[in-house]
């Protein structure tokens, strides 16, 4: 048990965790039944709690001029933790332990749900897992506090059947001394007795240890943190209810930006807290300064950049970018900020040249890559900032127009089709792209307290993300991608190649002619003239995660929902890396998320594929192309079936001029059992056993059920069916008949009738809709249990 525990902690730290703790599930014995680990995974034995820390400067220079302007706060942290959770769960699964990866944030029930009487309740609380795993204790402000970082921890948890050696509960010096700063600094006065829920504090026990924290009215927190409403007027709302928030929105209370809570900004663990008020109004954290040679520091920064997918890095004095000062929000201490940082470090990743075309599917594939590469580099910028911060220097992620100015100053072409800049707050404006013909115009985009500057279009080339720091560095502008050995003749690929870093389960390849002849494929020759091969990169889903989604005691589908966008990230990041590697071999290559030219995509509940309005590629529409590459066969559901995972996988593609050693068509045992469970499970009866379709793929004939696209879209693309999984997150779904035909008008009419928390509060009718593809969930193929 101890050896396995050491192994898992070592892997978590390798993946980027700052703190790792283990809690046995017995520490949830006094928790509500639906919120226990066993409610998510009945055979659960342990919970792994993980945190990464906010760089101090991102807290000290965020939340200004008021808490609606989050600034650099938490940039890159959420997808980083999502990725750690996913990869550590894979690690445990490969060791033979069924495991449920959980997302960092986003998915919670806003109203009471069955026996859960509280509002805005996470399906599984990472804060409580953090404390239960001995990593710290609760502050009065509800935050999970560690000795080293105070509340400046961002958290995630993994629930596993592995029996691990538990860490003791924290027993050191008290971390919260009830200093009262959370009460004094909250602009909504949420900690005042008149606004706390009765009896004023929550009390809970983990084993025999008692914890207490303020019993907050979570609708008051929702006001700014999620709905981005003006925090400076919240104190006027004396009895805030859900309906009163809608009234505030209707009467025009400004949506300024997602709040960075003062309860967090003004908090620090008593043992490491000190004040330096001429530097920041926030408390500071004691940390030791590590003396480090500048060249060693630079090499470490480069290594982190490479690990995060960057192929170039620039380090430039911040004094070069004084011209962007006018873009800061009025009242921000911009002069003071520039005086306290020396360097802007910019990470870049080149994007392949997609063709200029009116073909929407081809254009969307460029947007898929651009959006997720921005996220990937944001993780890298945050990792470098954390590293510099841990050395005792100051560093913070960039949320400003300095990134675009630094990109241009380095001589790199700005990615004009990508997100305007990094953001921690999300929402519809988070991924507005910088386009010359944008209807809203560049000057209307406001994110995290910055307005966009006048950015000239230099063509499409490099996606970037940046950070600021004060550390012993020197100016630099360097390509950092490693050289590769030239391969002569056909190239053979395998999932064990270093380039995939263990994140890909299957690799297939096929001559382009075997795919370009298939119905529903985008025009490959137009996308990449000279294309010779199509490569498929596939990663499977944890079997128990899929099997249990919505069916377990927790009635929760968030892990399944989050896994869909995380799998697109993993396979598309790998496709981008492979494309770059092939480029170094001399072959033009294009990463492709969606090879279909007609499939309607699944809705995206959260993060970059939601904010960029792309959705998730339809697995059925893309299945023939993966089957043509010998990955498996097509089942009656129309899904790709593989012997390893059944239908439980996602995949991305690479188009390349290279000749890749290809697989023949799948010749293994027949996988589909013709049980018909996929059709029976569909909540809208979209699969039609009485209307079968035949398709010839690589010389093999497949039969699949016809699919009523209107019904299927109503369910998986619009989130209009409660039983498809939306009900598990607690949303109210209108009971509407499926139209005979979907039009833009009746789609808009239907979405407008969705839960008002989504439509009015989040201004996104599919916010965290947890859709489960029931046809995929019930399929028995490939199951090990």
C-alpha positions in Angstrom: 0.0 0.0 0.0 2.8 2.4 0.9 4.7 1.7 -2.3 1.7 2.3 -4.5 0.9 5.5 -2.6 4.5 6.8 -3.2 4.2 5.9 -6.8 0.9 7.7 -7.3 2.1 10.8 -5.4 5.3 10.9 -7.4 3.3 10.8 -10.6 0.9 13.6 -9.4 4.0 15.8 -8.7 5.4 14.9 -12.1 2.2 16.0 -13.7 2.5 19.4 -12.0 0.8 19.1 -8.6 2.2 21.3 -5.7 0.4 19.5 -2.9 -0.9 15.9 -2.9 -2.8 14.2 -0.1 -4.6 10.9 0.4 -7.9 10.4 2.4 -9.6 7.1 3.1 -13.3 7.2 2.2 -14.2 6.6 5.8 -13.5 10.3 6.4 -16.8 11.1 4.6 -18.9 8.9 7.0 -20.7 12.0 8.3 -21.2 13.6 4.9 -24.5 13.6 3.0 -24.9 10.3 1.1 -24.9 11.8 -2.4 -21.7 13.7 -1.7 -19.6 10.8 -0.5 -16.9 9.3 -2.7 -18.8 5.9 -2.8 -21.7 7.7 -4.3 -19.6 8.4 -7.3 -17.7 5.0 -7.3 -19.2 2.3 -5.2 -15.9 0.4 -4.8 -14.0 3.6 -3.9 -11.3 3.2 -1.2 -9.4 6.4 -1.4 -9.6 10.1 -2.6 -6.5 11.8 -3.9 -6.6 15.5 -3.3 -4.4 17.7 -5.4 -3.6 21.4 -5.5 -1.6 23.8 -7.5 -0.9 27.3 -6.1 -1.8 30.7 -7.4 1.3 32.8 -8.0 1.3 35.5 -5.3 1.5 38.3 -7.8 -1.6 37.0 -9.6 -3.6 37.6 -6.4 -1.9 40.8 -5.3 -2.4 42.4 -8.8 -5.8 40.9 -9.5 -9.1 42.2 -8.4 -8.3 45.8 -9.3 -9.7 48.4 -9.5 -12.5 46.3 -7.9 -13.3 42.6 -7.6 -15.2 42.4 -10.9 -11.8 42.8 -12.7 -10.2 39.5 -12.1 -7.0 40.3 -14.0 -4.4 37.5 -13.9 -6.3 35.6 -11.2 -6.4 31.8 -11.9 -5.4 32.0 -15.6 -4.4 28.6 -16.8 -5.2 26.8 -13.6 -8.5 25.1 -14.3 -7.4 23.3 -17.5 -4.1 22.4 -15.8 -6.0 20.7 -13.0 -8.4 19.1 -15.4 -5.4 17.6 -17.2 -3.7 16.4 -14.0 -6.9 14.7 -12.9 -7.4 13.0 -16.3 -3.9 11.8 -16.6 -3.5 10.6 -13.1 -6.8 8.7 -13.4 -5.4 7.1 -16.6 -2.2 6.2 -14.6 -4.3 4.5 -12.0 -6.5 2.7 -14.5 -3.5 1.3 -16.3 -2.4 -0.1 -12.9 -5.7 -1.9 -12.7 -7.6 0.4 -10.4 -11.0 1.8 -11.6 -10.9 5.5 -11.0 -13.2 8.5 -11.5 -11.4 11.7 -12.7 -13.2 14.9 -11.6 -13.0 18.3 -13.2 -11.6 21.2 -11.3 -14.8 23.3 -11.3 -17.8 24.4 -13.3 -20.3 21.6 -12.5 -22.5 22.1 -9.5 -26.2 22.2 -8.6 -27.4 25.7 -8.1 -30.6 24.7 -6.3 -31.4 22.1 -3.6 -31.4 18.6 -5.2 -33.5 15.8 -3.6 -31.9 15.3 -0.1 -29.2 17.9 -0.7 -30.7 21.0 0.9 -28.0 23.5 0.1 -27.7 25.8 -2.9 -24.8 26.0 -5.3 -23.5 22.6 -4.1 -20.7 20.8 -5.9 -21.4 17.1 -6.8 -18.1 16.4 -5.0 -16.4 19.1 -2.9 -12.6 19.5 -3.6 -12.4 21.8 -0.6 -13.6 19.1 1.8 -11.3 16.5 0.1 -8.3 18.8 0.5 -9.0 19.1 4.3 -9.9 15.4 4.6 -6.5 14.5 2.9 -4.6 16.4 5.6 -3.4 19.3 3.4 -4.9 22.0 5.5 -8.0 23.3 7.2 -11.0 25.6 6.5 -10.9 29.4 6.9 -13.9 31.3 8.2 -14.3 32.5 4.5 -15.0 28.8 3.5 -11.7 28.5 1.7 -9.4 25.5 2.1 -6.1 26.8 3.5 -2.7 25.2 3.5 0.2 26.2 5.7 2.5 27.1 2.8 0.1 28.9 0.4 -2.8 30.0 2.6 -6.0 30.0 0.5 -4.0 30.3 -2.7 -4.6 26.8 -3.7 -6.7 25.6 -6.8 -8.0 22.1 -6.2 -9.1 18.9 -7.8 -9.8 15.4 -6.6 -9.7 11.9 -8.0 -11.8 9.0 -6.6 -10.2 5.6 -6.9 -10.7 2.0 -5.9 -7.0 1.7 -5.0 -6.5 1.3 -1.3 -3.8 3.9 -0.5 -1.9 4.9 2.6 -3.8 7.9 4.1 -2.2 11.1 5.3 -3.1 12.3 8.8 -5.4 15.3 9.2 -3.6 18.6 9.6 -2.6 19.2 13.2 -0.2 22.1 12.9 -0.5 25.8 13.9 -4.0 27.2 13.3 -4.2 28.7 9.8 -7.2 30.9 10.2 -7.1 33.3 13.1 -10.5 34.9 12.3 -8.8 38.2 11.4 -12.1 39.5 9.9 -10.6 40.6 6.6 -13.1 38.5 4.6 -15.9 40.3 6.4 -14.4 43.8 6.1 -13.4 43.5 2.5 -16.4 41.8 0.9 -18.1 44.5 -1.3 -21.5 42.7 -1.0 -21.2 42.5 2.8 -21.9 38.8 2.5 -20.2 37.9 5.9 -22.3 40.3 7.9 -24.6 38.6 10.3 -27.8 39.9 8.6 -26.8 38.2 5.3 -25.5 34.8 6.7 -27.9 31.9 6.7 -29.1 30.6 10.0 -27.4 29.7 12.4 -24.6 31.8 11.0 -22.0 29.1 10.6 -21.6 25.6 9.2 -20.2 22.9 11.4 -18.8 19.6 10.3 -16.7 16.7 11.5 -14.0 14.8 9.7 -13.3 11.8 11.9 -13.4 13.5 15.4 -12.1 16.9 14.3 -14.6 19.7 14.2 -14.5 22.5 11.5 -16.5 25.7 11.3 -17.0 28.3 8.6 -19.4 31.0 7.7 -22.8 29.9 6.4 -22.9 32.0 3.3 -25.9 32.8 1.2 -24.5 31.3 -2.0 -26.8 33.4 -4.2 -24.9 36.5 -3.0 -21.7 34.9 -4.2 -23.3 33.8 -7.4 -24.1 37.4 -8.2 -20.6 38.4 -9.1 -18.6 35.2 -9.3 -20.8 33.5 -11.9 -23.2 36.1 -13.3 -20.5 38.8 -13.4 -22.9 41.5 -12.0 -21.5 44.7 -10.5 -20.2 43.9 -7.0 -20.3 47.5 -6.0 -24.1 47.5 -5.9 -24.6 44.1 -4.3 -24.7 45.5 -0.7 -28.0 47.2 -1.7 -29.7 43.8 -2.2 -31.0 43.0 1.2 -32.8 39.7 0.5 -31.3 38.2 -2.6 -33.2 35.3 -4.2 -32.9 33.7 -7.6 -35.8 35.7 -8.9 -34.4 39.0 -7.6 -31.1 38.3 -9.4 -33.1 38.0 -12.7 -34.9 41.3 -11.8 -31.5 43.0 -11.3 -30.4 41.8 -14.7 -33.6 43.0 -16.3 -33.3 46.4 -14.8 -29.8 46.8 -16.2 -27.4 46.1 -13.4 -24.1 46.0 -15.4 -22.3 42.8 -16.1 -18.8 44.0 -15.4 -16.8 40.8 -15.2 -16.5 37.5 -13.3 -15.7 38.4 -9.7 -12.3 37.6 -8.0 -13.5 37.5 -4.4 -12.0 39.8 -1.9 -12.6 37.1 0.6 -9.8 35.3 -1.2 -7.6 38.2 -2.1 -7.4 39.5 1.5 -6.8 36.1 3.1 -3.5 34.5 4.1 -2.6 31.8 6.7 -1.6 33.4 9.9 1.9 31.7 10.2 3.1 33.1 6.8 1.1 36.4 6.6 2.7 39.8 6.5 1.9 43.2 5.2 3.7 45.5 2.8 1.1 48.1 2.1 3.3 50.3 -0.1 3.4 47.3 -2.5 -0.2 45.9 -2.3 -3.3 46.2 -0.2 -3.5 42.4 0.0 -1.6 40.5 2.6 1.6 39.0 1.5 3.0 35.5 1.9 6.4 34.8 3.5 8.6 32.8 1.1 12.3 32.2 0.9 14.3 33.6 -2.0 16.4 30.9 -3.8 19.6 32.0 -5.2 19.8 30.6 -8.7 22.1 31.1 -11.6 20.3 32.9 -14.4 21.3 30.4 -17.0 19.9 27.5 -14.9 16.7 29.4 -14.4 16.4 30.1 -18.1 16.9 26.4 -19.0 14.2 25.4 -16.6 11.8 27.9 -18.1 12.5 26.6 -21.6 11.9 23.1 -20.4 8.5 24.0 -18.9 7.7 25.9 -22.2 8.5 22.9 -24.3 6.5 20.6 -22.0 3.5 22.9 -22.5 3.7 22.6 -26.3 5.6 25.9 -27.1 8.0 25.9 -30.0 9.4 29.4 -29.3 10.0 31.8 -26.4 10.7 35.5 -26.2 11.8 37.4 -23.1 11.5 41.1 -23.4 11.7 44.1 -21.0 8.3 45.3 -20.0 9.6 48.8 -20.7 9.0 48.0 -24.4 5.3 47.8 -23.8 4.4 51.1 -22.1 2.1 51.9 -25.0 -0.5 49.4 -23.8 -1.0 51.3 -20.6 -4.1 53.0 -21.9 -5.8 49.7 -22.3 -6.1 49.0 -18.6 -9.4 49.5 -16.8 -9.8 53.0 -15.3 -8.4 53.0 -11.8 -6.0 50.2 -12.2 -2.5 51.0 -10.7 -0.9 50.5 -14.1 2.2 52.6 -13.4 2.9 50.8 -10.2 2.4 47.5 -11.9 4.9 48.2 -14.7 7.4 49.5 -12.1 7.3 46.2 -10.2 8.0 43.8 -13.1 11.0 43.6 -15.3 10.2 41.0 -18.0 7.5 39.7 -20.2 7.9 36.1 -21.1 6.0 35.0 -24.2 5.4 31.4 -25.2 4.5 30.7 -28.8 3.3 27.8 -30.9 3.2 27.9 -34.6 -0.1 26.9 -36.3 0.0 25.1 -39.6 -1.4 27.1 -42.6 -4.9 26.0 -43.1 -6.2 27.0 -46.6 -8.1 30.2 -47.3 -11.5 28.7 -48.0 -15.3 29.3 -47.7 -15.6 25.7 -46.4 -16.9 26.0 -42.8 -15.7 22.6 -41.6 -12.1 23.3 -42.7 -12.2 26.8 -41.1 -13.6 25.3 -37.9 -10.7 22.9 -37.6 -8.3 25.8 -37.6 -10.5 27.4 -34.8 -10.5 24.1 -32.8 -6.7 24.1 -32.8 -6.3 27.8 -32.2 -8.6 27.8 -29.1 -7.2 24.7 -27.4 -3.6 25.8 -28.2 -4.3 29.1 -26.4 -5.5 27.1 -23.4 -2.4 24.8 -23.6 0.0 27.7 -23.6 -1.9 29.4 -20.9 -1.2 26.4 -18.7 2.5 26.7 -19.6 2.6 30.4 -18.7 1.0 29.6 -15.4 3.4 26.8 -14.7 6.4 29.1 -15.3 4.8 31.7 -13.1 4.3 29.1 -10.3 7.9 27.9 -10.7 9.3 31.5 -10.4 7.0 32.2 -7.5 8.2 29.1 -5.7 11.8 30.4 -6.1 10.8 33.4 -4.1 10.6 35.9 -7.0 7.4 37.5 -8.4 5.6 36.4 -11.4 2.0 36.5 -12.8 0.1 35.4 -15.8 -0.5 38.1 -18.5 -4.1 39.1 -19.1 -3.3 42.3 -21.0 -2.5 43.5 -24.5 1.2 43.1 -23.7 0.9 39.5 -25.1 -0.2 40.7 -28.5 2.4 43.5 -28.5 5.1 41.1 -27.4 4.1 38.7 -30.2 4.4 41.3 -32.8 7.6 42.7 -31.3 9.2 39.3 -31.5 8.5 39.2 -35.2 5.9 36.4 -34.9 2.7 36.6 -36.8 -0.3 37.0 -34.5 -3.0 34.4 -34.5 -5.8 36.6 -35.8 -8.4 33.8 -35.6 -7.8 32.9 -32.0 -9.0 34.2 -28.7 -8.4 37.9 -28.0 -6.5 37.0 -24.9 -6.4 34.6 -21.9 -9.2 34.8 -19.5 -10.1 33.1 -16.3 -13.8 34.1 -16.2 -15.2 32.5 -19.4 -18.6 33.4 -20.7 -19.6 34.3 -24.2 -17.0 37.1 -24.6 -14.1 35.1 -23.3 -13.3 33.6 -26.7 -14.2 36.5 -29.0 -11.7 36.3 -31.8 -9.8 39.1 -33.3 -11.2 39.4 -36.8 -11.1 42.3 -39.2 -14.8 41.9 -40.1 -16.0 41.2 -36.6 -19.6 42.6 -36.2 -18.9 43.7 -32.6 -15.5 45.2 -33.4 -12.3 44.9 -31.5 -13.0 47.8 -29.2 -16.1 46.2 -27.7 -14.3 43.2 -26.3 -13.7 43.5 -22.5 -12.1 40.7 -20.6 -10.7 40.7 -17.1 -10.5 44.5 -17.0 -8.7 45.0 -20.3 -10.1 46.5 -23.6 -8.5 45.4 -26.8 -6.0 47.6 -28.5 -5.7 48.3 -32.2 -4.1 45.1 -33.4 -3.0 45.0 -37.1 -3.6 41.8 -39.0 -0.3 40.1 -39.9 -1.8 36.8 -41.1 -2.2 33.5 -39.3 0.8 31.9 -37.7 1.5 31.8 -34.0 -0.7 31.4 -30.9 0.8 32.9 -27.8 0.4 33.4 -24.1 2.6 35.4 -21.7 3.5 36.2 -18.1 5.3 39.0 -16.3 8.1 38.4 -13.8 10.8 40.0 -11.7 13.7 37.5 -11.8 17.3 37.4 -12.9 16.8 36.8 -16.6 18.0 38.3 -19.9 16.4 39.2 -23.2 15.8 36.3 -25.5 14.0 35.4 -28.7 14.5 31.7 -29.6 13.0 28.8 -31.4 13.0 25.9 -28.9 11.5 23.0 -30.8 13.9 20.1 -30.7 15.6 18.7 -33.9 14.4 15.3 -35.1 16.2 12.5 -36.9 15.2 12.3 -40.6 13.3 9.1 -41.5 13.6 7.8 -45.0 10.8 5.9 -46.6 7.4 5.2 -45.1 6.9 6.3 -41.5 5.6 3.9 -38.9 3.7 5.4 -35.9 2.8 3.8 -32.6 1.1 5.1 -29.4 4.4 4.4 -27.5 6.3 7.1 -29.3 7.8 9.8 -27.1 5.9 12.5 -28.9 2.6 11.2 -27.5 3.8 11.2 -23.9 1.6 8.2 -23.0 -1.6 10.1 -23.7 -2.7 8.2 -26.8 -4.0 4.6 -26.8 -4.2 3.8 -30.5 -2.8 5.1 -33.7 -4.0 4.3 -37.1 -3.2 5.5 -40.6 -4.7 5.1 -44.0 -4.0 6.2 -47.6 -6.0 9.3 -48.3 -7.9 7.7 -51.2 -9.5 5.2 -48.8 -11.1 8.1 -46.9 -11.7 10.8 -49.4 -14.1 8.5 -51.2 -16.4 8.1 -48.2 -19.6 10.0 -47.8 -19.7 12.9 -45.4 -15.9 13.6 -45.4 -14.6 17.2 -45.8 -12.7 18.0 -49.0 -9.3 16.7 -48.0 -7.6 17.6 -51.3 -8.8 21.2 -50.8 -7.7 21.2 -47.1 -4.3 19.9 -47.9 -3.3 19.5 -51.6 -0.8 16.7 -51.8 -2.2 14.8 -48.8 -1.2 11.2 -49.0 -2.2 9.8 -45.6 -4.8 10.3 -42.9 -3.7 9.5 -39.3 -6.1 8.7 -36.4 -5.1 9.3 -32.8 -7.5 7.7 -30.3 -7.8 7.7 -26.5 -10.2 5.7 -24.5 -12.5 6.6 -21.6 -12.5 4.9 -18.2 -15.0 2.1 -18.4 -16.5 2.6 -14.9 -16.8 6.4 -15.4 -19.0 5.8 -18.5 -21.0 3.0 -17.0 -21.8 4.9 -13.8 -22.6 8.3 -15.3 -26.0 9.4 -13.9 -26.6 5.8 -12.7 -24.7 6.0 -9.4 -26.0 7.2 -6.1 -24.5 10.6 -6.7 -26.7 10.9 -9.8 -23.8 12.8 -11.4 -22.7 13.0 -15.0 -20.0 15.7 -14.7 -17.0 13.4 -15.1 -18.5 12.0 -18.3 -19.2 15.5 -19.6 -15.8 16.9 -18.7 -14.1 13.9 -20.2 -15.5 14.8 -23.7 -13.7 18.2 -23.9 -10.6 16.9 -22.1 -10.3 14.0 -24.7 -10.6 16.5 -27.6 -7.8 18.5 -26.0 -5.6 15.4 -25.4 -6.0 14.0 -29.0 -5.8 17.4 -30.7 -2.7 18.4 -28.7 -1.2 15.1 -29.7 -2.3 15.7 -33.4 -0.6 19.2 -33.2 2.6 17.7 -31.9 2.6 15.0 -34.5 1.9 17.5 -37.2 4.9 19.6 -36.1 7.1 16.5 -36.0 6.0 15.5 -39.5 6.7 19.1 -40.6 10.3 18.8 -39.4 10.5 15.7 -41.6 9.5 17.9 -44.5 5.9 17.0 -44.8 3.0 19.5 -44.6 0.4 18.3 -42.1 -2.8 19.5 -40.6 -4.4 18.6 -37.3 -8.1 18.0 -37.6 -10.7 17.7 -34.8 -13.7 17.1 -37.1 -13.3 15.3 -40.4 -17.0 15.3 -41.1 -18.6 17.9 -43.5 -22.1 17.3 -42.4 -22.4 16.0 -38.8 -24.1 18.3 -36.3 -21.8 18.6 -33.3 -22.6 17.8 -29.7 -23.1 20.8 -27.4 -20.1 21.9 -25.4 -21.0 22.5 -21.8 -17.9 24.4 -20.7 -14.5 25.8 -21.6 -12.9 26.6 -24.9 -15.1 24.6 -27.3 -18.2 26.2 -25.7 -16.9 29.8 -25.6 -15.6 29.5 -29.2 -19.0 28.2 -30.2 -17.6 25.1 -31.9 -19.2 22.3 -29.9 -17.8 18.7 -29.8 -17.4 16.7 -33.0 -20.1 14.0 -33.5 -18.6 10.6 -32.9 -21.0 8.8 -35.3 -20.2 11.2 -38.2 -16.5 10.7 -37.8 -16.6 7.0 -37.1 -16.3 5.8 -40.7 -13.0 7.6 -41.1 -11.5 5.9 -38.0 -12.8 2.6 -39.1 -11.2 3.1 -42.5 -7.8 3.4 -40.7 -8.3 -0.1 -39.2 -9.1 1.2 -35.7 -12.2 -1.0 -35.4 -15.6 -1.5 -36.9 -18.9 0.3 -37.1 -21.6 -1.0 -34.8 -25.4 -0.8 -35.3 -25.3 2.5 -33.3 -23.1 4.0 -36.0 -20.3 4.4 -33.5 -16.7 3.2 -33.9 -16.2 0.0 -31.9 -12.8 -1.0 -30.8 -11.9 -4.3 -29.0 -10.2 -2.3 -26.3 -12.9 0.3 -25.5 -16.0 -0.6 -27.4 -17.5 2.8 -28.3 -15.9 4.6 -25.3 -13.3 6.7 -27.0 -12.6 10.0 -28.8 -10.2 10.7 -31.6 -8.6 13.4 -33.7 -7.0 13.2 -37.1 -3.9 14.4 -39.0 -3.8 15.0 -42.7 -0.3 14.7 -44.1 1.8 14.7 -47.2 3.9 11.8 -45.7 3.4 8.2 -46.6 2.5 6.5 -43.3 2.6 2.8 -42.9 -1.1 2.0 -42.8 -3.2 -0.7 -41.3 -5.5 -2.9 -43.3 -9.2 -2.9 -42.4 -10.1 -4.3 -39.0 -9.9 -8.1 -39.2 -10.5 -9.0 -35.6 -13.5 -10.8 -34.1 -16.9 -9.2 -34.9 -17.5 -6.7 -32.1 -21.1 -5.6 -32.4 -23.4 -8.1 -30.8 -26.6 -6.8 -32.5 -28.2 -6.6 -29.0 -30.1 -3.4 -29.9 -29.5 -1.9 -26.5 -28.2 1.3 -28.1 -31.6 1.9 -29.8 -33.6 1.0 -26.7 -31.6 3.3 -24.4 -32.0 6.5 -26.6 -34.4 8.8 -24.6 -35.9 10.2 -27.8 -35.8 7.0 -30.0 -33.4 8.6 -32.5 -31.9 5.3 -33.6 -34.3 3.4 -35.9 -33.9 -0.4 -36.1 -36.6 -0.5 -38.8 -34.5 1.8 -41.0 -31.0 0.4 -41.4 -28.3 2.0 -43.5 -25.4 0.2 -45.3 -22.0 1.7 -45.8 -18.9 0.3 -47.6 -15.7 1.1 -45.8 -12.3 -0.2 -47.0 -14.0 -3.0 -48.8 -16.1 -4.1 -45.8 -19.9 -3.6 -45.6 -21.3 -2.3 -42.3 -25.0 -2.1 -41.3 -26.1 0.6 -38.9 -29.4 1.9 -37.6 -30.8 4.9 -39.3 -30.7 8.0 -37.1 -33.4 10.6 -36.9 -31.1 13.7 -36.9 -33.7 16.0 -35.7 -34.4 13.9 -32.6 -30.7 13.3 -32.0 -29.8 17.0 -32.3 -32.6 18.0 -30.0 -31.1 15.7 -27.4 -27.3 15.9 -27.7 -26.8 19.3 -29.5 -29.4 21.4 -27.9 -29.8 19.8 -24.4 -33.6 19.7 -24.6 -34.1 16.3 -23.1 -33.9 15.9 -19.3 -33.3 12.2 -19.4 -30.3 12.6 -21.6 -28.4 13.8 -18.5 -29.3 17.4 -18.1 -31.5 16.6 -15.1 -28.6 15.3 -13.1 -27.1 18.8 -12.8 -30.4 20.1 -11.5 -31.5 22.2 -14.5 -35.2 22.7 -15.2 -35.8 21.4 -18.8 -39.0 22.5 -20.6 -41.2 19.6 -21.6 -41.4 20.3 -25.3 -42.3 18.1 -28.3 -39.4 17.4 -30.7 -40.2 19.5 -33.9 -40.6 17.7 -37.2 -37.8 19.8 -38.5 -35.3 22.1 -36.8 -35.0 25.6 -38.0 -33.0 28.5 -36.6 -36.3 30.1 -35.4 -37.6 27.1 -33.5 -34.1 26.3 -32.1 -33.8 29.8 -30.6 -37.4 29.6 -29.3 -36.7 26.3 -27.6 -33.3 27.4 -26.1 -35.0 30.6 -24.7 -37.3 28.3 -22.6 -34.4 26.5 -20.9 -33.5 27.0 -17.2 -33.5 30.8 -16.4 -30.2 30.3 -14.5 -28.7 29.3 -17.9 -30.5 31.6 -20.2 -30.7 34.8 -18.0 -27.9 34.2 -15.4 -25.1 32.7 -17.6 -26.4 34.0 -20.9 -25.6 30.6 -22.3 -28.5 28.1 -22.6 -26.3 25.1 -22.5 -24.2 26.1 -19.5 -22.8 22.8 -18.0 -25.5 20.7 -19.7 -24.3 17.2 -18.7 -25.2 15.1 -21.8 -24.7 11.4 -21.7 -24.7 9.6 -25.1 -26.9 6.7 -23.9 -26.2 4.7 -27.0 -22.5 4.7 -26.1 -23.1 4.2 -22.4 -25.1 1.0 -22.6 -23.0 -0.7 -25.3 -21.5 -4.0 -23.9 -18.6 -4.2 -26.4 -15.1 -4.0 -24.9 -16.2 -4.1 -21.3 -13.8 -5.8 -18.9 -16.3 -6.3 -16.1 
